[in-house]
Amino acid sequence: MKWINHTLIAGAICAVISPPHVPICIAGATAPDWFEYVLKLTRKHVKHRGVTHILTHWLMAALTFTFVWDYHGIGAAFAWGGFSHIITDGMTVSGVPFSPYSDRRFHLFGGRFRTGDPVEYAISAGVVIVCIALSHATGGSGFAPFFYDWSGMYERGLIDALEWKSNRFRLI
């Protein structure tokens, strides 16, 4: 999958759960790929979707940060972003390693598409739309940049009637 789709999927899901952690989750969503570059700087040969893309490692890190120890949710957001990267890369033909002790690769939905296929963008768009709908259905009481509650601001007296009328149908 391309980075834009990794960031859209992880950012949208994180925005529903914990909006302040979106930048950290997005950094985690690209981490398996840029960890490869960091390892290459140390003169270690690392193949793409190799040691930095192991499903069980990212899942164990996410569960550990979520249930055992974390500092203000930073580790959990980063690890869950990385796990979302692994899951979405698992949808591709090449898949990702399941565990370092197995030569098997993890494929989600049979690994039916290649990186850059239109299906990849459709999946990302679908996840973003579902997350926006879920956020609005649950009240979206958290921090939601670019999605202003114009009627709520008018009722609280923060804006006047003219500003409310001119912006009431604008989503962004």
C-alpha positions as CSV (number, residue, x, y, z in Angstrom):
1,M,0.0,0.0,0.0
2,K,1.1,3.6,-0.6
3,W,1.9,5.9,2.3
4,I,-1.1,8.2,1.7
5,N,-3.5,5.3,2.2
6,H,-1.6,4.1,5.3
7,T,-1.9,7.6,6.8
8,L,-5.6,8.0,5.8
9,I,-6.7,4.7,7.3
10,A,-4.7,5.0,10.6
11,G,-5.5,8.7,11.0
12,A,-9.2,8.2,10.4
13,I,-9.5,5.4,12.8
14,C,-7.5,7.2,15.5
15,A,-9.5,10.4,15.0
16,V,-12.6,8.4,16.1
17,I,-10.9,6.9,19.1
18,S,-8.5,9.6,20.3
19,P,-8.2,12.8,18.1
20,P,-5.2,14.3,19.9
21,H,-3.1,11.1,19.1
22,V,-3.7,11.3,15.3
23,P,-0.1,12.7,14.4
24,I,1.5,10.0,16.5
25,C,-0.7,7.3,15.0
26,I,0.2,8.5,11.5
27,A,3.9,8.4,12.3
28,G,3.4,4.8,13.5
29,A,1.4,4.0,10.3
30,T,4.5,4.8,8.2
31,A,7.1,3.5,10.7
32,P,7.6,0.0,9.3
33,D,8.8,1.5,6.0
34,W,11.0,4.2,7.5
35,F,12.4,1.8,10.0
36,E,13.9,0.0,7.0
37,Y,15.7,3.2,6.0
38,V,17.0,3.7,9.5
39,L,18.4,0.1,9.5
40,K,20.0,0.7,6.1
41,L,21.8,3.7,7.6
42,T,23.5,1.3,10.0
43,R,24.7,-0.7,7.0
44,K,22.4,-3.6,7.6
45,H,20.8,-5.1,4.5
46,V,17.0,-5.1,5.1
47,K,14.6,-6.3,2.4
48,H,11.2,-4.5,2.0
49,R,8.4,-6.1,4.1
50,G,10.9,-8.1,6.1
51,V,11.9,-7.7,9.8
52,T,10.1,-4.4,10.2
53,H,6.8,-5.8,9.0
54,I,6.3,-8.8,11.3
55,L,2.7,-9.0,12.3
56,T,3.2,-10.6,15.7
57,H,5.7,-8.0,16.8
58,W,3.5,-5.0,16.0
59,L,0.5,-6.7,17.6
60,M,2.4,-7.5,20.8
61,A,3.7,-3.9,21.0
62,A,0.2,-2.5,20.6
63,L,-1.3,-4.8,23.2
64,T,1.6,-4.1,25.6
65,F,1.3,-0.4,25.3
66,T,-2.5,-0.6,25.6
67,F,-2.8,-2.9,28.6
68,V,0.5,-3.0,30.4
69,W,2.4,0.4,30.3
70,D,2.1,3.6,28.3
71,Y,2.8,7.3,28.7
72,H,-0.3,9.3,27.9
73,G,-1.2,6.9,25.1
74,I,1.8,7.8,22.9
75,G,3.2,4.3,22.6
76,A,-0.3,2.8,22.0
77,A,-1.1,5.3,19.2
78,F,2.3,4.6,17.6
79,A,2.0,0.9,17.8
80,W,-1.6,0.7,16.7
81,G,-0.6,2.9,13.7
82,G,2.1,0.4,12.9
83,F,-0.2,-2.5,13.3
84,S,-2.7,-0.9,10.8
85,H,0.2,-0.6,8.3
86,I,0.9,-4.3,8.7
87,I,-2.8,-5.2,8.3
88,T,-3.2,-3.1,5.1
89,D,0.1,-4.4,3.7
90,G,-1.3,-7.9,4.3
91,M,-4.0,-7.2,1.7
92,T,-1.4,-7.1,-1.0
93,V,-0.1,-10.0,-3.1
94,S,3.2,-10.2,-1.3
95,G,1.7,-10.0,2.2
96,V,3.8,-9.6,5.4
97,P,5.7,-12.1,7.6
98,F,3.4,-13.6,10.2
99,S,6.2,-14.3,12.7
100,P,10.0,-14.4,12.7
101,Y,9.8,-18.2,13.4
102,S,7.7,-19.0,10.4
103,D,8.3,-18.8,6.7
104,R,4.6,-18.2,6.1
105,R,3.3,-14.8,5.0
106,F,0.1,-13.2,6.3
107,H,-2.5,-12.3,3.6
108,L,-5.7,-10.6,4.5
109,F,-8.6,-11.3,2.1
110,G,-6.3,-13.5,0.1
111,G,-3.9,-10.7,-0.8
112,R,-5.7,-9.9,-4.0
113,F,-4.4,-6.5,-5.1
114,R,-1.1,-4.9,-5.9
115,T,0.3,-1.7,-4.4
116,G,-1.2,1.3,-6.3
117,D,-4.3,-0.5,-7.6
118,P,-7.6,1.5,-7.5
119,V,-9.0,-0.9,-5.0
120,E,-6.4,0.4,-2.5
121,Y,-7.8,3.9,-2.8
122,A,-11.4,2.6,-2.6
123,I,-10.6,0.8,0.7
124,S,-9.0,3.9,2.1
125,A,-12.0,6.1,1.1
126,G,-14.4,3.5,2.5
127,V,-12.6,3.5,5.9
128,V,-12.5,7.3,6.0
129,I,-16.2,7.6,5.2
130,V,-17.1,5.0,7.8
131,C,-15.0,6.8,10.4
132,I,-16.6,10.1,9.6
133,A,-20.1,8.6,9.8
134,L,-19.2,6.9,13.1
135,S,-17.8,10.1,14.5
136,H,-20.9,12.0,13.7
137,A,-23.2,9.2,14.9
138,T,-21.5,9.1,18.3
139,G,-21.7,12.8,18.7
140,G,-18.1,13.6,17.8
141,S,-17.5,15.4,21.1
142,G,-13.7,15.3,20.8
143,F,-11.3,17.6,18.9
144,A,-12.4,17.6,15.3
145,P,-10.4,20.1,13.2
146,F,-12.0,21.3,10.0
147,F,-15.5,20.0,11.0
148,Y,-17.1,22.9,12.8
149,D,-20.3,22.8,14.8
150,W,-21.7,26.0,13.4
151,S,-25.1,25.7,15.1
152,G,-23.5,24.8,18.4
153,M,-21.3,27.9,18.2
154,Y,-24.3,30.1,17.4
155,E,-26.3,28.6,20.3
156,R,-23.4,29.3,22.7
157,G,-23.1,32.9,21.4
158,L,-19.7,32.5,19.9
159,I,-20.8,33.6,16.5
160,D,-23.6,35.8,15.2
161,A,-26.5,34.9,13.0
162,L,-24.9,36.2,9.8
163,E,-21.8,33.9,10.3
164,W,-24.1,31.0,11.1
165,K,-26.2,31.5,8.0
166,S,-23.2,31.8,5.7
167,N,-21.5,28.7,7.1
168,R,-24.3,26.4,8.2
169,F,-24.1,24.1,5.1
170,R,-20.3,24.0,4.9
171,L,-18.8,20.7,6.1
172,I,-15.2,21.8,6.0
